[in-house]
Amino acid sequence: MALRLVSIFTLIVTVGLGAMFTLIYSTHTFKKDPIELCPSEPSQSVRALSMLNSKRKISYVLVVTHPRSGSTLTGDIIQKYENSFYAFEPLRFAAESMQLGQTVIYLNGTKRNYNYTRDAVWVEADLVYRWFTCDFCRINIKDLKSKFIQSYSTNLQAYAYCLKRNKYGSVSQCVPYLQRTCEKARVRAIKTVRLFSLETISILLKRIPHLKIVYLVRDPRGRLASQAALDPTEWNIVKDQSRTMCTQLHEEIRYLTEIWKLYSEQVKILMYERFAIFPIETSKRLFSFLGLDFDKYLQVFVRSVTSGSVDNAGCYWCTKKTNSQKTAVNWRKSIKYDYVKIIDDQCSDVYHQLGYINIKNEDHLRNTSNSLVSERNLTCLLL
């Protein structure tokens, strides 16, 4: 009954918001060009610093992970906090442009060509910093127009509506909506799977006081099975894929462990399996770490998206309304045991770090009542 009421309420709110944004847009169209929007570099830098040093309490949250690790759901829960600003994958096009050697064009008219290997760490750190400080003049235009922002940042609907109305016009006409939401927000959150290196995190922790880092991980076997469900040919190179994945995970966890020694109150690892099996309890710990109240509305929302029966199977990025406990172990019913043995051989170091358990035989694999997670020596880092 409660879930049904939530669904009805969500529908009413969505329809109401759509009408409201239509009215707002029709009566408050901003007509500023990039020069008018973007003040001089010194004044903009001072403005960004003043926002960070403001006496008004603002929570800064960066969710970092890799694809198929449950980050869409995690970010969606955080953005449901009242008066929040949430940027979904805001580095997507900047990273792609750098990788392809293309020019990155910013809203203030600046054009830059970067060497991805040499420059990505600093460029991505600066872009994230600009999103957190509402300094959109120094954000690349492609990411400002990203459909990811329009589709998955539900608290930016006025901005998204403006972009749709100005599909072939200048994004600068819509940025004031983005600016206003960002500046008023009590929580500014970013979710990305695009970081070239976790060195970006170190830079940001130095630049943004009280920034909270949530590093989301998933069992490599489940993650690879999820990727292969989209592209079955990945099983043909499972040894190479699992070696690459787990080498990267191992190095990133070691790096996070070192960062944690300096920022023990600001860095945590969230295991997807813990969240999926105990969504309410884990969400409470997550919000406590973020210094936010996990109120009744959020509890109802988390229950609605982790105990539902509707799965948006055709949508790669969508938050899926499923039974999260079943979703977390479904891969164990279909994956071949031969693939599991290969992954286990390549990922033993990561298992030791995080507490994942090697699968002994096919019976062990198929019996989903047996947990594949145990406690390990990173307990202080885990949510």
Wavefront OBJ file of the C-alpha trace (Angstrom):
o trace
v 0.000 0.000 0.000
v 2.808 2.407 0.951
v 4.658 1.706 -2.319
v 1.468 2.310 -4.301
v 0.939 5.650 -2.562
v 4.557 6.608 -3.324
v 4.021 5.772 -7.025
v 0.807 7.829 -7.182
v 2.450 10.725 -5.355
v 5.460 10.595 -7.716
v 3.153 10.721 -10.764
v 1.249 13.716 -9.370
v 4.477 15.557 -8.523
v 5.976 14.817 -11.962
v 2.923 16.148 -13.818
v 2.796 19.180 -11.540
v 6.482 19.934 -11.982
v 6.176 19.669 -15.754
v 3.387 22.268 -15.766
v 5.306 24.481 -13.355
v 8.510 24.394 -15.415
v 6.512 25.253 -18.553
v 5.113 28.310 -16.800
v 8.493 29.320 -15.374
v 10.221 28.945 -18.710
v 7.561 30.850 -20.645
v 7.763 33.810 -18.267
v 11.472 33.766 -17.330
v 13.534 33.032 -20.430
v 17.131 34.127 -19.870
v 18.803 35.784 -22.829
v 22.437 36.095 -21.918
v 25.365 35.363 -24.174
v 28.528 33.655 -22.826
v 30.369 36.978 -22.398
v 27.624 38.383 -20.160
v 27.334 35.125 -18.220
v 31.034 34.682 -17.585
v 32.864 37.422 -15.668
v 36.628 37.858 -15.750
v 38.792 34.971 -14.577
v 39.965 36.612 -11.284
v 36.454 37.587 -10.199
v 35.109 34.125 -11.043
v 37.868 32.456 -8.988
v 37.152 34.706 -6.013
v 33.464 33.881 -6.335
v 34.142 30.125 -6.344
v 36.350 30.399 -3.249
v 33.763 32.493 -1.445
v 31.180 29.788 -2.084
v 33.444 27.136 -0.568
v 34.133 29.343 2.449
v 30.495 30.294 2.954
v 29.097 29.954 6.478
v 26.058 28.181 5.019
v 26.575 24.439 5.449
v 26.872 22.660 2.105
v 27.669 18.965 1.708
v 29.914 17.980 -1.207
v 29.660 14.331 -2.308
v 31.657 12.576 -5.021
v 30.645 9.021 -5.953
v 33.455 7.318 -7.881
v 33.241 3.866 -9.423
v 33.333 1.824 -12.643
v 30.473 0.779 -14.954
v 28.000 -1.917 -13.836
v 28.662 -1.356 -10.133
v 25.340 0.060 -8.925
v 26.317 3.730 -9.067
v 23.159 4.910 -10.845
v 21.018 3.704 -7.942
v 23.419 5.101 -5.331
v 23.452 8.520 -6.966
v 19.689 8.506 -7.398
v 19.179 7.895 -3.678
v 21.534 10.756 -2.760
v 19.806 13.184 -5.126
v 16.466 12.466 -3.459
v 17.724 14.390 -0.441
v 15.790 17.618 -0.119
v 17.327 20.661 -1.817
v 20.103 18.833 -3.634
v 22.068 19.402 -6.840
v 23.163 16.255 -8.660
v 25.376 15.949 -11.737
v 25.224 12.550 -13.446
v 28.416 11.675 -15.356
v 29.526 15.297 -15.978
v 32.955 14.222 -17.307
v 31.679 11.964 -20.054
v 32.306 14.179 -23.095
v 35.372 15.953 -21.747
v 37.070 12.586 -21.184
v 35.993 11.356 -24.604
v 37.276 14.504 -26.337
v 40.654 14.233 -24.612
v 40.970 10.537 -25.498
v 40.198 11.250 -29.152
v 42.487 14.277 -29.323
v 39.568 16.622 -29.977
v 39.350 20.257 -28.892
v 37.547 20.870 -25.604
v 35.398 23.996 -25.844
v 34.288 25.749 -22.654
v 31.254 27.969 -22.117
v 33.440 31.057 -21.685
v 34.794 30.545 -25.207
v 38.132 28.996 -24.207
v 39.359 26.180 -26.472
v 41.961 23.652 -25.348
v 43.670 20.576 -26.765
v 45.003 18.131 -24.200
v 47.279 15.133 -24.006
v 44.973 12.637 -22.266
v 47.678 10.658 -20.454
v 49.512 13.775 -19.290
v 46.625 16.152 -18.571
v 43.529 14.102 -17.657
v 44.120 14.018 -13.883
v 44.327 17.816 -13.572
v 41.671 18.626 -16.156
v 39.135 16.253 -14.587
v 39.907 17.553 -11.095
v 39.327 21.108 -12.281
v 36.058 20.225 -14.030
v 34.696 18.485 -10.933
v 35.744 21.484 -8.849
v 33.863 23.797 -11.228
v 30.700 21.690 -10.968
v 30.922 21.753 -7.176
v 31.426 25.543 -7.081
v 28.714 26.292 -9.687
v 31.377 27.791 -11.995
v 29.754 26.692 -15.257
v 31.635 29.169 -17.402
v 34.644 26.854 -17.119
v 32.710 23.696 -17.981
v 32.905 22.248 -21.479
v 29.796 22.875 -23.566
v 29.247 19.236 -24.566
v 28.845 18.118 -20.959
v 26.588 21.076 -20.179
v 24.312 19.837 -22.980
v 24.631 16.163 -22.053
v 21.478 14.057 -22.168
v 22.799 12.292 -19.064
v 22.330 15.505 -17.095
v 18.914 16.039 -18.672
v 17.676 12.502 -18.073
v 19.127 11.402 -14.745
v 19.568 14.569 -12.689
v 15.919 14.798 -11.666
v 16.382 18.008 -9.677
v 17.536 19.853 -12.803
v 14.272 19.563 -14.718
v 13.874 23.307 -15.337
v 17.349 23.334 -16.912
v 16.577 20.181 -18.905
v 13.331 21.675 -20.192
v 15.173 24.803 -21.296
v 17.752 22.705 -23.180
v 15.004 20.846 -25.017
v 13.331 24.101 -26.002
v 16.696 25.467 -27.202
v 17.907 22.304 -28.911
v 19.644 24.247 -31.660
v 20.360 27.398 -29.663
v 23.034 28.464 -27.203
v 23.300 26.591 -23.910
v 24.129 29.923 -22.253
v 20.421 30.787 -22.322
v 19.739 27.863 -19.987
v 22.742 27.981 -17.651
v 21.081 30.466 -15.243
v 18.620 27.704 -14.299
v 21.557 25.408 -13.562
v 23.350 28.157 -11.648
v 20.354 28.961 -9.492
v 19.712 25.326 -8.505
v 23.396 24.743 -7.748
v 23.852 27.838 -5.617
v 20.739 27.175 -3.521
v 21.480 23.481 -2.915
v 22.429 22.173 0.521
v 23.878 19.033 -1.062
v 25.991 19.054 -4.227
v 26.644 15.541 -5.496
v 28.495 14.174 -8.511
v 28.600 10.608 -9.781
v 31.270 9.536 -12.265
v 32.732 6.390 -13.783
v 35.113 8.480 -15.887
v 38.110 9.322 -13.703
v 41.376 8.622 -15.460
v 43.088 8.165 -12.092
v 42.230 8.404 -8.406
v 44.942 11.043 -8.131
v 42.103 13.385 -9.069
v 40.560 12.619 -5.664
v 43.690 13.747 -3.824
v 43.627 17.076 -5.665
v 39.954 17.626 -4.868
v 40.316 16.734 -1.176
v 42.923 19.487 -0.897
v 40.788 22.035 -2.745
v 37.358 21.350 -1.231
v 37.059 21.268 2.571
v 34.816 18.517 3.932
v 34.407 16.808 0.550
v 33.103 13.249 1.027
v 34.331 10.491 -1.304
v 32.265 7.326 -1.807
v 34.141 4.682 -3.799
v 31.653 2.051 -4.963
v 32.833 -1.502 -5.699
v 31.154 -4.682 -6.881
v 32.216 -8.334 -6.900
v 34.287 -8.662 -10.117
v 32.374 -11.821 -11.049
v 29.029 -10.038 -10.858
v 30.356 -6.980 -12.643
v 31.828 -9.002 -15.515
v 28.616 -11.045 -15.786
v 26.629 -7.796 -15.991
v 28.905 -6.470 -18.737
v 28.712 -9.751 -20.655
v 24.908 -9.662 -20.478
v 25.149 -6.571 -22.699
v 27.926 -8.002 -24.886
v 28.341 -11.824 -24.650
v 31.569 -11.685 -26.684
v 33.289 -10.392 -23.538
v 33.388 -13.995 -22.297
v 35.806 -14.745 -25.154
v 38.418 -12.557 -23.423
v 37.379 -13.160 -19.823
v 40.939 -13.834 -18.652
v 42.250 -10.549 -20.032
v 39.184 -8.643 -18.867
v 39.333 -9.965 -15.322
v 43.108 -9.404 -15.079
v 42.773 -5.785 -16.248
v 39.778 -5.109 -14.002
v 41.276 -6.593 -10.855
v 44.721 -5.095 -11.365
v 43.082 -1.680 -11.552
v 40.840 -2.373 -8.530
v 43.785 -3.622 -6.480
v 45.833 -0.497 -7.209
v 42.906 1.838 -6.586
v 42.085 0.251 -3.227
v 45.738 0.507 -2.175
v 45.692 4.173 -3.188
v 42.455 4.795 -1.271
v 43.945 3.148 1.798
v 46.809 5.651 1.709
v 44.439 8.597 1.180
v 42.294 7.377 4.079
v 45.241 7.782 6.447
v 45.116 11.516 5.759
v 41.347 11.911 5.302
v 39.819 9.193 7.483
v 36.553 11.128 7.963
v 36.122 11.857 4.255
v 36.785 8.631 2.344
v 34.771 5.404 2.395
v 34.317 2.294 0.264
v 30.757 1.110 -0.365
v 30.328 -2.519 -1.418
v 27.420 -3.045 -3.798
v 26.590 -6.417 -2.247
v 26.178 -4.957 1.237
v 23.896 -2.278 -0.098
v 21.832 -4.701 -2.191
v 21.268 -7.167 0.647
v 20.786 -4.593 3.424
v 19.611 -1.453 1.564
v 18.059 0.426 4.480
v 20.834 -0.285 6.983
v 23.559 0.524 4.442
v 21.773 3.701 3.319
v 21.595 4.840 6.939
v 25.357 4.380 7.289
v 25.916 6.166 3.970
v 23.865 9.206 4.958
v 25.445 9.270 8.401
v 28.871 9.377 6.757
v 27.659 12.215 4.521
v 26.355 14.095 7.557
v 22.777 13.998 6.238
v 19.500 12.920 7.795
v 18.078 9.678 6.406
v 14.429 10.660 6.839
v 11.220 8.680 6.329
v 10.779 9.859 2.741
v 14.225 8.524 1.829
v 13.529 5.248 3.624
v 10.317 4.775 1.626
v 12.137 5.635 -1.605
v 14.950 3.158 -0.926
v 12.418 0.422 -0.163
v 10.486 1.232 -3.333
v 13.516 0.861 -5.626
v 15.071 -2.159 -3.886
v 11.995 -4.338 -3.307
v 10.001 -3.701 -6.477
v 9.153 -5.982 -9.363
v 9.572 -3.689 -12.378
v 12.967 -3.883 -14.087
v 13.887 -1.360 -16.799
v 15.877 -4.057 -18.560
v 16.145 -2.126 -21.819
v 17.819 0.875 -20.216
v 21.571 0.680 -19.600
v 21.775 3.615 -17.175
v 18.324 3.642 -15.555
v 17.678 3.087 -11.862
v 15.991 -0.283 -11.826
v 13.061 -0.997 -9.531
v 13.911 -4.560 -8.523
v 14.369 -6.862 -5.590
v 17.956 -5.849 -4.875
v 18.774 -9.026 -2.929
v 17.854 -11.195 -5.908
v 19.551 -8.854 -8.370
v 22.817 -9.058 -6.401
v 23.004 -12.843 -6.805
v 21.261 -13.444 -10.137
v 24.590 -13.708 -11.963
v 25.358 -16.862 -9.951
v 22.492 -18.706 -11.654
v 23.711 -18.216 -15.212
v 27.493 -17.729 -15.237
v 29.579 -20.741 -16.245
v 31.715 -22.159 -13.450
v 34.680 -22.288 -15.850
v 34.494 -18.487 -16.153
v 34.286 -18.133 -12.374
v 37.494 -20.137 -11.917
v 39.307 -17.880 -14.394
v 38.114 -14.710 -12.642
v 38.989 -16.106 -9.197
v 42.521 -16.850 -10.373
v 42.999 -13.281 -11.610
v 41.328 -11.480 -8.698
v 42.663 -13.125 -5.533
v 44.413 -9.913 -4.370
v 41.194 -7.919 -4.622
v 39.253 -10.670 -2.833
v 41.749 -10.507 0.005
v 41.435 -6.730 0.262
v 37.642 -6.548 0.211
v 36.605 -9.894 1.630
v 35.187 -11.642 -1.421
v 35.329 -15.452 -1.227
v 36.698 -17.848 -3.837
v 34.031 -20.217 -5.141
v 34.941 -23.829 -4.376
v 32.785 -25.704 -6.875
v 29.593 -25.439 -8.924
v 27.351 -26.309 -5.977
v 28.916 -23.475 -4.004
v 28.321 -21.128 -6.957
v 24.626 -22.006 -7.413
v 23.677 -22.024 -3.735
v 22.854 -18.325 -3.349
v 22.154 -18.719 0.354
v 25.937 -18.882 0.817
v 27.351 -15.366 1.024
v 30.447 -14.600 -1.030
v 31.501 -11.731 1.243
v 33.381 -11.983 4.529
v 35.074 -9.419 6.754
v 38.626 -8.388 5.902
v 41.261 -5.923 7.027
v 39.616 -2.872 5.415
v 36.703 -2.758 7.866
v 37.559 0.810 8.897
v 37.261 1.946 5.266
v 33.977 0.172 4.490
v 30.520 1.604 4.919
l 1 2 3 4 5 6 7 8 9 10 11 12 13 14 15 16 17 18 19 20 21 22 23 24 25 26 27 28 29 30 31 32 33 34 35 36 37 38 39 40 41 42 43 44 45 46 47 48 49 50 51 52 53 54 55 56 57 58 59 60 61 62 63 64 65 66 67 68 69 70 71 72 73 74 75 76 77 78 79 80 81 82 83 84 85 86 87 88 89 90 91 92 93 94 95 96 97 98 99 100 101 102 103 104 105 106 107 108 109 110 111 112 113 114 115 116 117 118 119 120 121 122 123 124 125 126 127 128 129 130 131 132 133 134 135 136 137 138 139 140 141 142 143 144 145 146 147 148 149 150 151 152 153 154 155 156 157 158 159 160 161 162 163 164 165 166 167 168 169 170 171 172 173 174 175 176 177 178 179 180 181 182 183 184 185 186 187 188 189 190 191 192 193 194 195 196 197 198 199 200 201 202 203 204 205 206 207 208 209 210 211 212 213 214 215 216 217 218 219 220 221 222 223 224 225 226 227 228 229 230 231 232 233 234 235 236 237 238 239 240 241 242 243 244 245 246 247 248 249 250 251 252 253 254 255 256 257 258 259 260 261 262 263 264 265 266 267 268 269 270 271 272 273 274 275 276 277 278 279 280 281 282 283 284 285 286 287 288 289 290 291 292 293 294 295 296 297 298 299 300 301 302 303 304 305 306 307 308 309 310 311 312 313 314 315 316 317 318 319 320 321 322 323 324 325 326 327 328 329 330 331 332 333 334 335 336 337 338 339 340 341 342 343 344 345 346 347 348 349 350 351 352 353 354 355 356 357 358 359 360 361 362 363 364 365 366 367 368 369 370 371 372 373 374 375 376 377 378 379 380 381 382 383
